[in-house]
Amino acid sequence: AEDVAHLEFVEAHLERSARLAVEAAKCESPEDMTKFMKTLAEAFAVLKPGEVLLLPGGWTGLTKTAYVVYLVEKEDDASFALTVCNSGEGLEYHPSKFFSEREAFDIPAPAGAGQEEADHLKLRYQTCLRLPG
């Protein structure tokens, strides 16, 4: 019974994320995007601490298309964490070091960055950059 409850919980979150992705894909104008951003803000507002939205993203260039997944996690009533997962080209530019299953990965901060900025840049998974709230 507990497993079924967990699966139903995951299913509901995936369905919500899928509906948002479909809505985003329909945007054809700045007005459409403005309307969608309001819908997205409402989706963030109803998240409970610990809940996550998965949002597809990426970009199209002249010669390449890249896909990423954004995970928006509500940490508490005042902050969200954003995790950007990339599985395509460019992974060699995101070196990481594994500490433990529960801890984050460290990545080098940009040259000249202070310790606070360096501490802020963390990876949960080798292909994901996590920006805590």
Backbone as JSON Lines, residues from 0, in Angstrom:
{"i":0,"aa":"A","n":[0.82,-1.19,0.0],"ca":[0.0,0.0,0.0],"c":[0.87,1.26,0.0]}
{"i":1,"aa":"E","n":[1.98,1.2,0.76],"ca":[2.87,2.37,0.81],"c":[3.53,2.6,-0.54]}
{"i":2,"aa":"D","n":[3.91,1.52,-1.22],"ca":[4.52,1.64,-2.54],"c":[3.54,2.27,-3.53]}
{"i":3,"aa":"V","n":[2.28,1.87,-3.45],"ca":[1.26,2.43,-4.34],"c":[1.11,3.92,-4.08]}
{"i":4,"aa":"A","n":[1.11,4.31,-2.82],"ca":[0.99,5.73,-2.48],"c":[2.17,6.52,-3.04]}
{"i":5,"aa":"H","n":[3.38,5.97,-2.95],"ca":[4.56,6.65,-3.5],"c":[4.45,6.78,-5.02]}
{"i":6,"aa":"L","n":[4.01,5.71,-5.68],"ca":[3.87,5.76,-7.14],"c":[2.81,6.78,-7.55]}
{"i":7,"aa":"E","n":[1.72,6.85,-6.82],"ca":[0.68,7.83,-7.13],"c":[1.2,9.25,-6.93]}
{"i":8,"aa":"F","n":[2.01,9.46,-5.91],"ca":[2.63,10.75,-5.65],"c":[3.52,11.16,-6.82]}
{"i":9,"aa":"V","n":[4.38,10.24,-7.26],"ca":[5.28,10.51,-8.38],"c":[4.47,10.75,-9.66]}
{"i":10,"aa":"E","n":[3.45,9.94,-9.88],"ca":[2.62,10.1,-11.07],"c":[1.98,11.48,-11.12]}
{"i":11,"aa":"A","n":[1.46,11.95,-9.99],"ca":[0.82,13.27,-9.95],"c":[1.82,14.37,-10.28]}
{"i":12,"aa":"H","n":[3.05,14.25,-9.76],"ca":[4.07,15.26,-10.05],"c":[4.49,15.23,-11.51]}
{"i":13,"aa":"L","n":[4.64,14.04,-12.07],"ca":[5.01,13.93,-13.48],"c":[3.9,14.46,-14.38]}
{"i":14,"aa":"E","n":[2.66,14.19,-14.03],"ca":[1.54,14.7,-14.83],"c":[1.51,16.23,-14.8]}
{"i":15,"aa":"R","n":[1.72,16.82,-13.62],"ca":[1.75,18.29,-13.5],"c":[2.88,18.85,-14.35]}
{"i":16,"aa":"S","n":[4.05,18.24,-14.27],"ca":[5.2,18.7,-15.05],"c":[4.94,18.56,-16.54]}
{"i":17,"aa":"A","n":[4.32,17.45,-16.94],"ca":[4.03,17.22,-18.36],"c":[3.03,18.25,-18.88]}
{"i":18,"aa":"R","n":[2.02,18.58,-18.08],"ca":[1.04,19.6,-18.51],"c":[1.73,20.94,-18.72]}
{"i":19,"aa":"L","n":[2.64,21.3,-17.81],"ca":[3.37,22.56,-17.97],"c":[4.24,22.54,-19.23]}
{"i":20,"aa":"A","n":[4.88,21.41,-19.5],"ca":[5.74,21.31,-20.69],"c":[4.92,21.47,-21.96]}
{"i":21,"aa":"V","n":[3.76,20.85,-22.0],"ca":[2.89,20.97,-23.18],"c":[2.44,22.41,-23.36]}
{"i":22,"aa":"E","n":[2.07,23.06,-22.24],"ca":[1.66,24.47,-22.31],"c":[2.79,25.36,-22.81]}
{"i":23,"aa":"A","n":[4.0,25.11,-22.32],"ca":[5.16,25.91,-22.74],"c":[5.42,25.74,-24.23]}
{"i":24,"aa":"A","n":[5.28,24.52,-24.72],"ca":[5.55,24.24,-26.14],"c":[4.57,24.95,-27.07]}
{"i":25,"aa":"K","n":[3.42,25.31,-26.55],"ca":[2.4,25.98,-27.37],"c":[2.65,27.48,-27.51]}
{"i":26,"aa":"C","n":[3.6,28.02,-26.76],"ca":[3.86,29.47,-26.8],"c":[4.45,29.86,-28.15]}
{"i":27,"aa":"E","n":[3.79,30.8,-28.81],"ca":[4.26,31.26,-30.11],"c":[4.51,32.75,-30.15]}
{"i":28,"aa":"S","n":[4.2,33.45,-29.06],"ca":[4.36,34.9,-29.06],"c":[4.77,35.34,-27.66]}
{"i":29,"aa":"P","n":[5.26,36.58,-27.54],"ca":[5.58,37.09,-26.2],"c":[4.35,37.09,-25.27]}
{"i":30,"aa":"E","n":[3.18,37.34,-25.84],"ca":[1.96,37.33,-25.04],"c":[1.67,35.93,-24.51]}
{"i":31,"aa":"D","n":[1.88,34.91,-25.36],"ca":[1.71,33.52,-24.92],"c":[2.68,33.19,-23.79]}
{"i":32,"aa":"M","n":[3.92,33.64,-23.94],"ca":[4.93,33.35,-22.93],"c":[4.6,34.06,-21.62]}
{"i":33,"aa":"T","n":[4.1,35.29,-21.69],"ca":[3.7,36.02,-20.48],"c":[2.59,35.26,-19.75]}
{"i":34,"aa":"K","n":[1.63,34.78,-20.5],"ca":[0.54,33.99,-19.91],"c":[1.09,32.71,-19.28]}
{"i":35,"aa":"F","n":[1.99,32.05,-19.98],"ca":[2.57,30.82,-19.45],"c":[3.37,31.09,-18.18]}
{"i":36,"aa":"M","n":[4.12,32.18,-18.14],"ca":[4.92,32.5,-16.96],"c":[4.03,32.69,-15.73]}
{"i":37,"aa":"K","n":[2.84,33.25,-15.93],"ca":[1.9,33.37,-14.81],"c":[1.45,31.99,-14.34]}
{"i":38,"aa":"T","n":[1.19,31.1,-15.28],"ca":[0.81,29.73,-14.93],"c":[1.94,29.03,-14.2]}
{"i":39,"aa":"L","n":[3.17,29.24,-14.67],"ca":[4.33,28.63,-14.03],"c":[4.52,29.17,-12.62]}
{"i":40,"aa":"A","n":[4.34,30.47,-12.44],"ca":[4.46,31.07,-11.1],"c":[3.41,30.48,-10.16]}
{"i":41,"aa":"E","n":[2.22,30.26,-10.67],"ca":[1.17,29.64,-9.85],"c":[1.55,28.21,-9.46]}
{"i":42,"aa":"A","n":[2.18,27.48,-10.4],"ca":[2.61,26.11,-10.1],"c":[3.68,26.12,-9.01]}
{"i":43,"aa":"F","n":[4.58,27.09,-9.05],"ca":[5.59,27.21,-8.0],"c":[4.94,27.54,-6.66]}
{"i":44,"aa":"A","n":[3.94,28.4,-6.68],"ca":[3.31,28.87,-5.45],"c":[2.62,27.75,-4.68]}
{"i":45,"aa":"V","n":[2.09,26.76,-5.38],"ca":[1.36,25.69,-4.69],"c":[2.25,24.52,-4.27]}
{"i":46,"aa":"L","n":[3.53,24.56,-4.66],"ca":[4.44,23.5,-4.22],"c":[4.6,23.55,-2.71]}
{"i":47,"aa":"K","n":[4.7,22.37,-2.11],"ca":[4.99,22.27,-0.69],"c":[6.49,22.02,-0.53]}
{"i":48,"aa":"P","n":[7.07,22.4,0.61],"ca":[8.5,22.13,0.83],"c":[8.83,20.65,0.55]}
{"i":49,"aa":"G","n":[9.88,20.46,-0.27],"ca":[10.3,19.12,-0.65],"c":[9.73,18.66,-1.97]}
{"i":50,"aa":"E","n":[8.7,19.33,-2.48],"ca":[8.13,18.94,-3.77],"c":[8.95,19.53,-4.92]}
{"i":51,"aa":"V","n":[8.86,18.88,-6.06],"ca":[9.69,19.22,-7.21],"c":[8.84,19.34,-8.47]}
{"i":52,"aa":"L","n":[9.2,20.29,-9.32],"ca":[8.67,20.37,-10.68],"c":[9.81,20.03,-11.63]}
{"i":53,"aa":"L","n":[9.54,19.2,-12.6],"ca":[10.5,18.9,-13.67],"c":[10.07,19.67,-14.9]}
{"i":54,"aa":"L","n":[10.98,20.44,-15.46],"ca":[10.65,21.25,-16.63],"c":[11.67,21.03,-17.72]}
{"i":55,"aa":"P","n":[11.23,20.66,-18.92],"ca":[12.17,20.5,-20.01],"c":[12.67,21.85,-20.51]}
{"i":56,"aa":"G","n":[13.87,21.86,-21.02],"ca":[14.42,23.09,-21.56],"c":[15.49,22.78,-22.57]}
{"i":57,"aa":"G","n":[16.18,23.83,-22.98],"ca":[17.26,23.66,-23.94],"c":[17.33,24.85,-24.87]}
{"i":58,"aa":"W","n":[18.01,24.64,-25.97],"ca":[18.18,25.72,-26.93],"c":[18.49,25.13,-28.3]}
{"i":59,"aa":"T","n":[18.27,25.95,-29.3],"ca":[18.58,25.58,-30.67],"c":[19.52,26.63,-31.23]}
{"i":60,"aa":"G","n":[20.68,26.18,-31.7],"ca":[21.65,27.07,-32.33],"c":[21.63,26.89,-33.83]}
{"i":61,"aa":"L","n":[22.63,27.45,-34.49],"ca":[22.69,27.33,-35.94],"c":[22.97,25.9,-36.38]}
{"i":62,"aa":"T","n":[23.78,25.17,-35.6],"ca":[24.15,23.82,-36.01],"c":[23.78,22.74,-35.01]}
{"i":63,"aa":"K","n":[23.33,23.13,-33.82],"ca":[23.06,22.13,-32.79],"c":[21.81,22.48,-31.99]}
{"i":64,"aa":"T","n":[21.22,21.44,-31.44],"ca":[20.12,21.58,-30.5],"c":[20.53,20.85,-29.24]}
{"i":65,"aa":"A","n":[20.28,21.45,-28.09],"ca":[20.65,20.84,-26.82],"c":[19.42,20.79,-25.92]}
{"i":66,"aa":"Y","n":[19.35,19.75,-25.13],"ca":[18.23,19.56,-24.22],"c":[18.74,19.47,-22.79]}
{"i":67,"aa":"V","n":[18.01,20.08,-21.88],"ca":[18.3,19.98,-20.45],"c":[16.97,19.75,-19.72]}
{"i":68,"aa":"V","n":[17.08,19.36,-18.47],"ca":[15.91,19.25,-17.61],"c":[16.17,20.13,-16.4]}
{"i":69,"aa":"Y","n":[15.2,20.96,-16.07],"ca":[15.28,21.8,-14.88],"c":[14.44,21.15,-13.78]}
{"i":70,"aa":"L","n":[15.01,20.99,-12.61],"ca":[14.27,20.51,-11.44],"c":[14.16,21.68,-10.48]}
{"i":71,"aa":"V","n":[12.96,22.12,-10.22],"ca":[12.73,23.21,-9.29],"c":[12.17,22.59,-8.02]}
{"i":72,"aa":"E","n":[12.94,22.7,-6.93],"ca":[12.55,22.09,-5.66],"c":[12.26,23.19,-4.64]}
{"i":73,"aa":"K","n":[11.09,23.12,-4.04],"ca":[10.76,24.09,-2.99],"c":[11.45,23.65,-1.71]}
{"i":74,"aa":"E","n":[12.39,24.47,-1.24],"ca":[13.14,24.13,-0.04],"c":[12.37,24.47,1.23]}
{"i":75,"aa":"D","n":[11.77,25.64,1.25],"ca":[10.94,26.09,2.37],"c":[10.02,27.17,1.83]}
{"i":76,"aa":"D","n":[9.29,27.85,2.69],"ca":[8.32,28.83,2.22],"c":[8.95,30.04,1.53]}
{"i":77,"aa":"A","n":[10.26,30.22,1.68],"ca":[10.9,31.4,1.12],"c":[11.95,31.11,0.04]}
{"i":78,"aa":"S","n":[12.23,29.83,-0.25],"ca":[13.29,29.58,-1.23],"c":[13.07,28.3,-2.02]}
{"i":79,"aa":"F","n":[13.68,28.31,-3.21],"ca":[13.66,27.18,-4.13],"c":[15.1,26.85,-4.49]}
{"i":80,"aa":"A","n":[15.35,25.6,-4.86],"ca":[16.63,25.21,-5.43],"c":[16.38,24.86,-6.89]}
{"i":81,"aa":"L","n":[17.3,25.25,-7.74],"ca":[17.21,24.94,-9.17],"c":[18.34,24.0,-9.52]}
{"i":82,"aa":"T","n":[18.01,22.85,-10.09],"ca":[19.01,21.91,-10.57],"c":[18.86,21.81,-12.08]}
{"i":83,"aa":"V","n":[19.95,22.02,-12.81],"ca":[19.94,21.96,-14.26],"c":[20.7,20.7,-14.67]}
{"i":84,"aa":"C","n":[20.01,19.78,-15.34],"ca":[20.62,18.51,-15.76],"c":[20.85,18.53,-17.26]}
{"i":85,"aa":"N","n":[22.09,18.28,-17.63],"ca":[22.51,18.26,-19.02],"c":[23.11,16.89,-19.3]}
{"i":86,"aa":"S","n":[22.69,16.28,-20.37],"ca":[23.28,14.98,-20.71],"c":[23.93,15.0,-22.09]}
{"i":87,"aa":"G","n":[24.04,16.16,-22.65],"ca":[24.58,16.26,-24.01],"c":[26.01,16.74,-24.06]}
{"i":88,"aa":"E","n":[26.34,17.4,-25.13],"ca":[27.7,17.89,-25.33],"c":[28.08,18.89,-24.26]}
{"i":89,"aa":"G","n":[29.35,18.98,-23.98],"ca":[29.84,19.96,-23.03],"c":[30.04,19.43,-21.63]}
{"i":90,"aa":"L","n":[29.73,18.16,-21.4],"ca":[29.9,17.6,-20.06],"c":[31.34,17.66,-19.59]}
{"i":91,"aa":"E","n":[32.27,17.63,-20.53],"ca":[33.69,17.69,-20.16],"c":[34.06,19.03,-19.54]}
{"i":92,"aa":"Y","n":[33.18,20.03,-19.68],"ca":[33.44,21.35,-19.09],"c":[32.87,21.48,-17.68]}
{"i":93,"aa":"H","n":[32.31,20.4,-17.14],"ca":[31.71,20.41,-15.81],"c":[32.37,19.37,-14.91]}
{"i":94,"aa":"P","n":[33.65,19.55,-14.59],"ca":[34.32,18.56,-13.76],"c":[33.66,18.51,-12.38]}
{"i":95,"aa":"S","n":[33.67,17.32,-11.78],"ca":[33.05,17.18,-10.47],"c":[33.85,16.2,-9.63]}
{"i":96,"aa":"K","n":[33.59,16.21,-8.35],"ca":[34.27,15.33,-7.41],"c":[33.22,14.77,-6.47]}
{"i":97,"aa":"F","n":[33.16,13.46,-6.35],"ca":[32.14,12.8,-5.54],"c":[32.57,12.73,-4.08]}
{"i":98,"aa":"F","n":[31.7,13.16,-3.16],"ca":[31.97,13.05,-1.73],"c":[31.22,11.9,-1.1]}
{"i":99,"aa":"S","n":[29.91,11.89,-1.24],"ca":[29.1,10.79,-0.72],"c":[27.76,10.82,-1.42]}
{"i":100,"aa":"E","n":[26.98,9.79,-1.21],"ca":[25.69,9.72,-1.87],"c":[24.78,10.87,-1.46]}
{"i":101,"aa":"R","n":[24.87,11.33,-0.22],"ca":[23.98,12.37,0.29],"c":[24.54,13.78,0.1]}
{"i":102,"aa":"E","n":[25.84,13.91,-0.1],"ca":[26.43,15.23,-0.25],"c":[26.5,15.62,-1.72]}
{"i":103,"aa":"A","n":[26.74,16.89,-1.96],"ca":[26.82,17.4,-3.32],"c":[28.21,17.16,-3.9]}
{"i":104,"aa":"F","n":[28.32,17.37,-5.2],"ca":[29.6,17.35,-5.89],"c":[30.14,18.77,-5.87]}
{"i":105,"aa":"D","n":[31.45,18.91,-5.81],"ca":[32.07,20.24,-5.92],"c":[32.53,20.45,-7.34]}
{"i":106,"aa":"I","n":[32.38,21.68,-7.81],"ca":[32.93,22.05,-9.11],"c":[33.75,23.31,-8.92]}
{"i":107,"aa":"P","n":[34.77,23.5,-9.73],"ca":[35.58,24.71,-9.55],"c":[34.77,25.97,-9.85]}
{"i":108,"aa":"A","n":[34.98,26.99,-9.04],"ca":[34.34,28.28,-9.27],"c":[35.1,29.02,-10.36]}
{"i":109,"aa":"P","n":[34.45,29.99,-11.01],"ca":[35.15,30.78,-12.02],"c":[36.38,31.47,-11.42]}
{"i":110,"aa":"A","n":[37.37,31.71,-12.25],"ca":[38.58,32.39,-11.79],"c":[38.21,33.73,-11.15]}
{"i":111,"aa":"G","n":[38.78,34.0,-9.99],"ca":[38.53,35.25,-9.29],"c":[37.29,35.23,-8.41]}
{"i":112,"aa":"A","n":[36.57,34.11,-8.39],"ca":[35.37,34.02,-7.55],"c":[35.77,33.91,-6.09]}
{"i":113,"aa":"G","n":[34.98,34.51,-5.23],"ca":[35.22,34.4,-3.8],"c":[34.74,33.05,-3.28]}
{"i":114,"aa":"Q","n":[35.08,32.75,-2.03],"ca":[34.7,31.47,-1.44],"c":[33.18,31.3,-1.37]}
{"i":115,"aa":"E","n":[32.48,32.4,-1.08],"ca":[31.02,32.31,-1.0],"c":[30.42,31.86,-2.33]}
{"i":116,"aa":"E","n":[30.91,32.43,-3.43],"ca":[30.43,32.03,-4.75],"c":[30.83,30.59,-5.04]}
{"i":117,"aa":"A","n":[32.04,30.21,-4.68],"ca":[32.5,28.84,-4.9],"c":[31.64,27.85,-4.12]}
{"i":118,"aa":"D","n":[31.28,28.19,-2.89],"ca":[30.43,27.32,-2.08],"c":[29.02,27.22,-2.63]}
{"i":119,"aa":"H","n":[28.58,28.25,-3.34],"ca":[27.22,28.29,-3.86],"c":[27.03,27.36,-5.06]}
{"i":120,"aa":"L","n":[28.1,27.1,-5.8],"ca":[28.02,26.26,-6.99],"c":[28.22,24.81,-6.59]}
{"i":121,"aa":"K","n":[27.19,24.02,-6.66],"ca":[27.27,22.61,-6.27],"c":[26.63,21.74,-7.34]}
{"i":122,"aa":"L","n":[27.09,20.52,-7.41],"ca":[26.48,19.51,-8.28],"c":[25.94,18.39,-7.42]}
{"i":123,"aa":"R","n":[24.73,17.97,-7.66],"ca":[24.18,16.8,-7.0],"c":[24.58,15.55,-7.77]}
{"i":124,"aa":"Y","n":[24.53,15.64,-9.06],"ca":[24.89,14.54,-9.94],"c":[25.9,15.09,-10.92]}
{"i":125,"aa":"Q","n":[26.69,14.22,-11.51],"ca":[27.78,14.69,-12.36],"c":[27.29,15.56,-13.52]}
{"i":126,"aa":"T","n":[26.1,15.3,-14.0],"ca":[25.61,16.08,-15.15],"c":[24.63,17.17,-14.74]}
{"i":127,"aa":"C","n":[24.56,17.48,-13.44],"ca":[23.59,18.45,-12.95],"c":[24.25,19.54,-12.13]}
{"i":128,"aa":"L","n":[23.9,20.77,-12.39],"ca":[24.36,21.92,-11.61],"c":[23.2,22.32,-10.7]}
{"i":129,"aa":"R","n":[23.43,22.37,-9.39],"ca":[22.37,22.73,-8.45],"c":[22.68,24.08,-7.82]}
{"i":130,"aa":"L","n":[21.69,24.96,-7.89],"ca":[21.8,26.29,-7.29],"c":[20.79,26.38,-6.16]}
{"i":131,"aa":"P","n":[21.25,26.23,-4.91],"ca":[20.32,26.28,-3.79],"c":[19.76,27.68,-3.6]}
{"i":132,"aa":"G","n":[18.58,27.76,-2.98],"ca":[17.91,29.03,-2.77],"c":[18.54,29.85,-1.68]}
